[in-house]
Amino acid sequence: MKAPLVLAALTLSLTAVVSAQAQTPDAPAHADFASRKSAILAHLDQRMAAMSAMRACVANAAARVDLKTCHEQNRGAMKPNHAPT
């Protein structure tokens, strides 16, 4: 007897939660999108600058030891540039 009542109450509460979420304004999501987009673009700019420096170093390398030096010098700049969370 209690199981149908509990099921009905659960269904009613889930319906209320879903309808409340559907009615939330779009402005906060838009603001979050804008800040996320800005962070991604900033990350891409940093990554492109690091890649450009690495490319210039490799282009100027004359021997394998020079390539190793490029890797060692630019490794620190490349590591923290992973995608933002």
C-alpha positions in Angstrom: 0.0 0.0 0.0 2.8 2.4 0.9 4.8 1.7 -2.3 2.3 3.3 -4.7 2.1 6.4 -2.5 5.9 6.7 -2.3 6.2 6.2 -6.0 3.5 8.8 -6.7 5.2 11.3 -4.3 8.6 10.7 -5.9 7.2 11.1 -9.4 5.5 14.4 -8.4 8.7 15.8 -6.8 10.8 14.8 -9.8 8.3 16.5 -12.1 8.4 19.7 -10.0 12.2 19.7 -10.1 12.4 19.2 -13.8 9.8 21.9 -14.5 11.6 24.3 -12.2 14.9 23.7 -14.0 13.2 24.3 -17.4 12.0 27.7 -16.3 15.3 29.1 -15.2 16.4 32.2 -17.1 19.0 31.9 -19.8 21.1 34.8 -18.6 23.3 32.9 -16.1 24.1 30.3 -18.7 24.9 33.0 -21.2 27.3 34.7 -18.8 28.9 31.4 -18.0 29.3 30.7 -21.8 30.9 34.1 -22.3 33.4 33.6 -19.5 34.2 30.1 -20.7 34.7 31.3 -24.2 37.0 34.0 -23.0 39.0 31.6 -21.0 39.4 29.2 -23.9 40.5 32.0 -26.2 43.1 33.1 -23.7 44.3 29.6 -23.4 44.6 29.2 -27.1 46.6 32.5 -27.3 49.0 31.2 -24.7 49.4 27.9 -26.4 50.0 29.5 -29.8 52.7 31.8 -28.3 54.4 28.8 -26.7 54.2 26.8 -30.0 55.5 29.7 -32.0 58.6 30.0 -29.7 59.2 26.3 -29.9 58.9 26.4 -33.7 61.4 29.2 -33.9 63.9 27.4 -31.7 63.5 24.2 -33.8 63.9 26.1 -37.0 67.2 27.6 -35.8 68.5 24.3 -34.5 71.7 23.0 -36.3 72.2 19.7 -34.5 70.4 17.2 -32.4 71.8 18.8 -29.2 70.1 22.0 -30.3 66.8 20.2 -30.6 67.3 18.8 -27.1 67.9 22.3 -25.8 64.8 23.6 -27.5 62.8 20.8 -25.8 64.3 21.5 -22.4 63.8 25.3 -22.7 60.2 25.1 -24.0 59.0 22.2 -22.0 58.1 24.4 -19.0 56.1 26.8 -21.2 54.2 23.9 -22.8 53.2 21.9 -19.7 50.9 24.4 -18.0 49.1 25.1 -21.2 46.8 22.1 -21.0 43.1 22.8 -21.5 41.4 24.7 -18.7 38.9 23.0 -16.6 
